[in-house]
């Protein structure tokens, strides 16, 4: 349920949202506009658990997948792949939450792989959260383009030792071992 309530259509911004099983309600029950004060974006498209959809979904509102989907998803808001869902294709979204199976690449600002998630594909995201038990096979590029460019520039430079001869005032200058041993030998002889 979107609101976390067992009463269809009931919604409270204080209720915790558990989206691991997907949206869980048919689209006719979900309000097309958010309640006053509710911070979550409205649901734009929903593929329920008895549906197989092939094609492209483009939306500027949230997308929920609880069934089987094959194609591409382009979304300017949240994309939620429910626990029993299977997506075969690429997902482009602002925030992507995966609890089911995805075979394809994901590009997002934020990606959450919940404990039941299975992802076979590459990821390009600003931030990544992986739940204990999630399975991810692929490559991941994380962080902003600026941060990646800075890191690559640093990686191309050879490592160098720090400047020689600098010591803090508290650190005494080390004496060569041979000089110490000679001083000890002279002391013992006298």
ZIUR-V499698 format. One record per residue. N is the residue number from 0. RES is the residue in one small letter. PSI is psi as a letter, one per 40 degrees, with the letter a starting at -180 (NA if undefined). OMEGA is omega in degrees with one decimal (none if undefined). Layout:
# ZIUR-V499698
n->N res->RES psi->PSI omega->OMEGA
n->N res->RES psi->PSI omega->OMEGA
This chain:
# ZIUR-V499698
n->0 res->x psi->i omega->-179.7
n->1 res->x psi->d omega->-175.5
n->2 res->x psi->e omega->-178.7
n->3 res->x psi->e omega->-178.8
n->4 res->x psi->i omega->177.2
n->5 res->x psi->e omega->-179.4
n->6 res->x psi->h omega->-178.8
n->7 res->x psi->h omega->177.6
n->8 res->x psi->e omega->-179.9
n->9 res->x psi->i omega->-178.0
n->10 res->x psi->h omega->176.4
n->11 res->x psi->h omega->-178.8
n->12 res->x psi->e omega->-179.1
n->13 res->x psi->e omega->-179.5
n->14 res->x psi->i omega->176.8
n->15 res->x psi->h omega->-179.8
n->16 res->x psi->h omega->173.9
n->17 res->x psi->h omega->-177.3
n->18 res->x psi->e omega->-176.9
n->19 res->x psi->d omega->177.0
n->20 res->x psi->e omega->-179.9
n->21 res->x psi->a omega->-177.5
n->22 res->x psi->d omega->169.1
n->23 res->x psi->e omega->178.6
n->24 res->x psi->i omega->174.9
n->25 res->x psi->i omega->-176.2
n->26 res->x psi->d omega->-178.7
n->27 res->x psi->d omega->-179.7
n->28 res->x psi->d omega->-176.1
n->29 res->x psi->h omega->-179.6
n->30 res->x psi->h omega->179.8
n->31 res->x psi->e omega->175.6
n->32 res->x psi->i omega->-179.7
n->33 res->x psi->i omega->176.4
n->34 res->x psi->i omega->178.4
n->35 res->x psi->h omega->178.5
n->36 res->x psi->e omega->-179.9
n->37 res->x psi->h omega->-173.9
n->38 res->x psi->e omega->-175.1
n->39 res->x psi->i omega->178.9
n->40 res->x psi->i omega->-178.9
n->41 res->x psi->i omega->-179.1
n->42 res->x psi->h omega->-179.7
n->43 res->x psi->d omega->-176.8
n->44 res->x psi->i omega->-178.2
n->45 res->x psi->h omega->174.5
n->46 res->x psi->h omega->-174.9
n->47 res->x psi->i omega->-171.0
n->48 res->x psi->e omega->177.7
n->49 res->x psi->e omega->-173.6
n->50 res->x psi->h omega->169.9
n->51 res->x psi->h omega->-178.0
n->52 res->x psi->h omega->175.7
n->53 res->x psi->h omega->178.6
n->54 res->x psi->a omega->-178.1
n->55 res->x psi->h omega->172.9
n->56 res->x psi->h omega->173.8
n->57 res->x psi->h omega->-176.9
n->58 res->x psi->i omega->171.6
n->59 res->x psi->e omega->175.3
n->60 res->x psi->i omega->-175.7
n->61 res->x psi->i omega->179.2
n->62 res->x psi->h omega->176.5
n->63 res->x psi->h omega->179.4
n->64 res->x psi->h omega->173.4
n->65 res->x psi->e omega->-179.7
n->66 res->x psi->a omega->179.6
n->67 res->x psi->h omega->-176.7
n->68 res->x psi->h omega->176.3
n->69 res->x psi->h omega->-179.2
n->70 res->x psi->b omega->179.5
n->71 res->x psi->i omega->176.0
n->72 res->x psi->h omega->175.6
n->73 res->x psi->h omega->-174.1
n->74 res->x psi->h omega->177.8
n->75 res->x psi->e omega->178.7
n->76 res->x psi->a omega->-176.9
n->77 res->x psi->i omega->170.1
n->78 res->x psi->h omega->-179.6
n->79 res->x psi->h omega->176.6
n->80 res->x psi->h omega->-175.8
n->81 res->x psi->i omega->-174.9
n->82 res->x psi->d omega->-177.3
n->83 res->x psi->e omega->-177.1
n->84 res->x psi->i omega->173.8
n->85 res->x psi->h omega->178.8
n->86 res->x psi->h omega->174.9
n->87 res->x psi->g omega->-178.5
n->88 res->x psi->i omega->-177.2
n->89 res->x psi->i omega->179.1
n->90 res->x psi->h omega->174.0
n->91 res->x psi->h omega->-177.9
n->92 res->x psi->i omega->177.4
n->93 res->x psi->d omega->175.4
n->94 res->x psi->h omega->-180.0
n->95 res->x psi->h omega->178.2
n->96 res->x psi->h omega->-177.2
n->97 res->x psi->h omega->172.8
n->98 res->x psi->e omega->-178.9
n->99 res->x psi->a omega->-177.0
n->100 res->x psi->h omega->174.4
n->101 res->x psi->h omega->173.6
n->102 res->x psi->g omega->-176.4
n->103 res->x psi->i omega->-177.4
n->104 res->x psi->i omega->178.7
n->105 res->x psi->h omega->173.9
n->106 res->x psi->h omega->-175.6
n->107 res->x psi->i omega->172.0
n->108 res->x psi->d omega->179.4
n->109 res->x psi->h omega->178.5
n->110 res->x psi->h omega->174.8
n->111 res->x psi->h omega->173.6
n->112 res->x psi->h omega->-179.4
n->113 res->x psi->i omega->-172.2
n->114 res->x psi->d omega->-177.7
n->115 res->x psi->e omega->-175.0
n->116 res->x psi->i omega->171.2
n->117 res->x psi->h omega->-179.7
n->118 res->x psi->h omega->174.1
n->119 res->x psi->g omega->-177.6
n->120 res->x psi->i omega->-178.5
n->121 res->x psi->i omega->-175.9
n->122 res->x psi->h omega->170.3
n->123 res->x psi->h omega->-172.7
n->124 res->x psi->i omega->175.4
n->125 res->x psi->d omega->177.5
n->126 res->x psi->i omega->-173.7
n->127 res->x psi->h omega->175.6
n->128 res->x psi->h omega->-178.2
n->129 res->x psi->h omega->178.3
n->130 res->x psi->i omega->178.9
n->131 res->x psi->h omega->-178.8
n->132 res->x psi->e omega->178.4
n->133 res->x psi->i omega->178.5
n->134 res->x psi->h omega->-179.4
n->135 res->x psi->h omega->176.1
n->136 res->x psi->h omega->179.6
n->137 res->x psi->a omega->178.6
n->138 res->x psi->i omega->-178.4
n->139 res->x psi->h omega->169.9
n->140 res->x psi->h omega->-174.2
n->141 res->x psi->i omega->177.8
n->142 res->x psi->i omega->-178.5
n->143 res->x psi->i omega->178.6
n->144 res->x psi->d omega->-179.8
n->145 res->x psi->d omega->179.6
n->146 res->x psi->d omega->179.2
n->147 res->x psi->d omega->179.5
n->148 res->x psi->d omega->178.3
n->149 res->x psi->d omega->179.8
n->150 res->x psi->d omega->178.6
n->151 res->x psi->d omega->178.2
n->152 res->x psi->d omega->178.5
n->153 res->x psi->d omega->-178.1
n->154 res->x psi->d omega->-179.5
n->155 res->x psi->e omega->-179.3
n->156 res->x psi->h omega->178.6
n->157 res->x psi->i omega->176.4
n->158 res->x psi->i omega->178.6
n->159 res->x psi->i omega->175.7
n->160 res->x psi->i omega->179.0
n->161 res->x psi->i omega->-179.5
n->162 res->x psi->i omega->-179.2
n->163 res->x psi->i omega->173.0
n->164 res->x psi->e omega->178.6
n->165 res->x psi->h omega->177.1
n->166 res->x psi->i omega->175.2
n->167 res->x psi->i omega->-178.2
n->168 res->x psi->d omega->-177.9
n->169 res->x psi->d omega->-176.0
n->170 res->x psi->h omega->179.8
n->171 res->x psi->i omega->178.0
n->172 res->x psi->h omega->-177.5
n->173 res->x psi->h omega->176.8
n->174 res->x psi->i omega->177.1
n->175 res->x psi->i omega->-175.5
n->176 res->x psi->d omega->-178.1
n->177 res->x psi->d omega->179.2
n->178 res->x psi->d omega->179.5
n->179 res->x psi->d omega->-179.6
n->180 res->x psi->d omega->179.6
n->181 res->x psi->d omega->179.5
n->182 res->x psi->d omega->179.3
n->183 res->x psi->d omega->-179.7
n->184 res->x psi->d omega->177.7
n->185 res->x psi->d omega->178.6
n->186 res->x psi->d omega->-179.0
n->187 res->x psi->d omega->-179.1
n->188 res->x psi->d omega->-176.8
n->189 res->x psi->NA omega->none
